[in-house]
Amino acid sequence: MSIMMGLPATFNPEAYDVIVVGAGYAGAVCARKLAEACGSKVAVIERRNHIAGNAYDCEDEAGVLIHQYGPHIYHTTNDRVHEFLSRFTEWTDYQHKVLANIHGTLMPVPFNHESLKLAFGEEKGEHLYQKLVATFGENKKVPIMELRTKNDPELTEVADYVYENIFLYYTMKQWGKTPDQIDPSITGRVPIFIGDDDRYFPAAPHQGMPTEGYTRLFERLLDHDLVNVFLGVDVRDILSVKGDMVYVFDRPYGGEVIYTGQLDELFDLDLGALPYRTLDMQFETLQQDQFQPVATVNYTTTEDFTRITEFKLMTGQELPGVTTIMREYSKAYEPDSGQTPYYAILEDESQALYQSYRERVDGILNFHCVGRLAEYRYYDMDGVVASALDLSDEIINSNR
Ligand SMILES: Cc1cc2nc3c(=O)[nH]c(=O)nc-3n(C[C@H](O)[C@H](O)[C@H](O)COP(=O)(O)OP(=O)(O)OC[C@H]3O[C@@H](n4cnc5c(N)ncnc54)[C@H](O)[C@@H]3O)c2cc1C
């Protein structure tokens, strides 16, 4: 493998069987699989000056390992994904826990036995908990919508509390919406957990952080003799799609193209821009051991930011006397502004626009869309790895 900045003057697309656009999970997994299984020579083109996509981590000036594009916690129920990624890293035993700051009181989310007592007081909280156990059973995750269907004023009170104090203001900040613009079907899905488990992903048998970080995982994933990575190159400067053909340097390209970027950008937004939310992430280094009790505290009733992450508590890095935290402010994404498109705004209109772009490439047999940008959807890391493994299988089988 080689990783280099820019494309050398000698770069010859014909020398590659596969061009992968993007060195995030989607692109890196396909590059590795196709090199290993088919002996394909792969060029990975990445416009940022680093690999790992949004999972990229690095040490800041204080030596704290930070996640440049927001906190990433690995968790999966998918054994195939876990086995594949575990070839490239070992894992810590980190179990993610989140607290909500509700008018100054820190309560576990999803809302659980402890949260009930903190919200309603010891006695009433316990009474409500016993009622929930009697109604739904213990160790159950129940959407607040179901609490409302019981027509019990006390259960409705719990549902209302969770809606107002955990969900409403947080969601307004995250998506820039007013209460009446929030889809009631999503509101109803907000869960509570009837039990004492305060882990955020209790159902995930595989959970933790890569022991040497995500970037190191990607270095190993891309470390294959047949894979070359070119950083700092926007693929639109060399690749285009016209009709049912892919062109590289204006010549038809017959190899496979794995595209993990935005489809609207590939066509110069000519049908319009796909809407996204972006995040303004404000990092701050403090001269103290620890800032907050857990890695993530959501601010669900106050403040303009949505949450504060403290990286050391997540990565397990031991570094006394200093810690770095990050506040996340959500805002509308402006196309072609250099901002990062983080969350696709999935509404009927935007999905229809995406489909119009997608139809232009669906008939091109050697052009494959995969990943959160190219598929215009939300994926957790494990979901995108699963999808990239499936796409690789398809291409491998079609080459046999
Ligand atoms: C704030 C935040 C927190 C998250 N937290 C978690 C979490 O805790 N756990 C979890 O499982 N998942 C989490 N995720 C999801 C996770 O980030 C994604 O699943 C994953 O990064 C998607 O990988 P990808 O390869 O599809 O996209 P990306 O990681 O975005 O990679 C795409 C790459 O393509 C490159 N590219 C795009 N266009 C071009 C072009 N024209 N030319 C060259 N290169 C191009 C981009 O620069 C980028 O590096 C989080 C996401 C966000 C936004």
The ligand as a Tripos MOL2 file, in Angstrom:
@<TRIPOS>MOLECULE
LIG
   53    58     1     0     0
SMALL
NO_CHARGES

@<TRIPOS>ATOM
      1 C1        -21.6250   13.3370   14.5330 C.3       1 LIG1
      2 C2        -21.6840   11.8820   14.1590 C.ar      1 LIG1
      3 C3        -21.4860   10.9270   15.1250 C.ar      1 LIG1
      4 C4        -21.5220    9.5830   14.7770 C.ar      1 LIG1
      5 N1        -21.3740    8.6720   15.7720 N.ar      1 LIG1
      6 C5        -21.4350    7.3700   15.4710 C.ar      1 LIG1
      7 C6        -21.3010    6.3960   16.5020 C.ar      1 LIG1
      8 O1        -21.1490    6.7400   17.6770 O.2       1 LIG1
      9 N2        -21.3530    5.0900   16.1650 N.ar      1 LIG1
     10 C7        -21.5490    4.6690   14.8700 C.ar      1 LIG1
     11 O2        -21.5720    3.4540   14.6250 O.2       1 LIG1
     12 N3        -21.6720    5.5710   13.8730 N.ar      1 LIG1
     13 C8        -21.6210    6.9070   14.1320 C.ar      1 LIG1
     14 N4        -21.7510    7.8220   13.1260 N.ar      1 LIG1
     15 C9        -21.9180    7.3460   11.7360 C.3       1 LIG1
     16 C10       -20.5740    7.1450   10.9990 C.3       1 LIG1
     17 O3        -19.8700    8.3630   10.9510 O.3       1 LIG1
     18 C11       -20.8430    6.6420    9.5840 C.3       1 LIG1
     19 O4        -21.5420    5.4180    9.6210 O.3       1 LIG1
     20 C12       -19.5950    6.4040    8.7340 C.3       1 LIG1
     21 O5        -18.6310    7.3930    8.8770 O.3       1 LIG1
     22 C13       -20.0130    6.3410    7.2870 C.3       1 LIG1
     23 O6        -18.9160    5.9810    6.4800 O.3       1 LIG1
     24 P1        -18.9330    6.3620    4.9370 P.3       1 LIG1
     25 O7        -17.7360    5.7450    4.3330 O.co2     1 LIG1
     26 O8        -20.2450    6.0630    4.3330 O.co2     1 LIG1
     27 O9        -18.8640    7.9670    4.9160 O.3       1 LIG1
     28 P2        -17.6790    8.9650    5.3300 P.3       1 LIG1
     29 O10       -17.0340    8.5340    6.5690 O.co2     1 LIG1
     30 O11       -18.2620   10.3180    5.2640 O.co2     1 LIG1
     31 O12       -16.6380    8.7960    4.1340 O.3       1 LIG1
     32 C14       -16.8760    9.3140    2.8410 C.3       1 LIG1
     33 C15       -15.5530    9.8690    2.3320 C.3       1 LIG1
     34 O13       -15.7040   10.2350    0.9470 O.3       1 LIG1
     35 C16       -14.9260   11.4010    0.7330 C.3       1 LIG1
     36 N5        -15.4350   12.1010   -0.4540 N.ar      1 LIG1
     37 C17       -16.6740   12.6200   -0.6310 C.ar      1 LIG1
     38 N6        -16.7490   13.2240   -1.8400 N.ar      1 LIG1
     39 C18       -15.5470   13.0760   -2.4410 C.ar      1 LIG1
     40 C19       -15.0100   13.4950   -3.6860 C.ar      1 LIG1
     41 N7        -15.7170   14.2260   -4.5690 N.pl3     1 LIG1
     42 N8        -13.7170   13.1780   -3.9830 N.ar      1 LIG1
     43 C20       -12.9600   12.4620   -3.1080 C.ar      1 LIG1
     44 N9        -13.4210   12.0560   -1.8880 N.ar      1 LIG1
     45 C21       -14.7060   12.3550   -1.5680 C.ar      1 LIG1
     46 C22       -15.1500   12.2150    1.9950 C.3       1 LIG1
     47 O14       -14.1390   13.1880    2.1630 O.3       1 LIG1
     48 C23       -15.1400   11.1330    3.0740 C.3       1 LIG1
     49 O15       -13.8540   10.9560    3.6360 O.3       1 LIG1
     50 C24       -21.7570    9.1800   13.4440 C.ar      1 LIG1
     51 C25       -21.9560   10.1480   12.4610 C.ar      1 LIG1
     52 C26       -21.9350   11.4830   12.8180 C.ar      1 LIG1
     53 C27       -22.2140   12.5020   11.7660 C.3       1 LIG1
@<TRIPOS>BOND
     1     1     2 1
     2     2     3 ar
     3     2    52 ar
     4     3     4 ar
     5     4     5 ar
     6     4    50 ar
     7     5     6 ar
     8     6     7 ar
     9     6    13 1
    10     7     8 2
    11     7     9 ar
    12     9    10 ar
    13    10    11 2
    14    10    12 ar
    15    12    13 ar
    16    13    14 ar
    17    14    15 1
    18    14    50 ar
    19    15    16 1
    20    16    17 1
    21    16    18 1
    22    18    19 1
    23    18    20 1
    24    20    21 1
    25    20    22 1
    26    22    23 1
    27    23    24 1
    28    24    25 2
    29    24    26 1
    30    24    27 1
    31    27    28 1
    32    28    29 2
    33    28    30 1
    34    28    31 1
    35    31    32 1
    36    32    33 1
    37    33    34 1
    38    33    48 1
    39    34    35 1
    40    35    36 1
    41    35    46 1
    42    36    37 ar
    43    36    45 ar
    44    37    38 ar
    45    38    39 ar
    46    39    40 ar
    47    39    45 ar
    48    40    41 1
    49    40    42 ar
    50    42    43 ar
    51    43    44 ar
    52    44    45 ar
    53    46    47 1
    54    46    48 1
    55    48    49 1
    56    50    51 ar
    57    51    52 ar
    58    52    53 1
@<TRIPOS>SUBSTRUCTURE
     1 LIG1         1 GROUP 0 **** ****
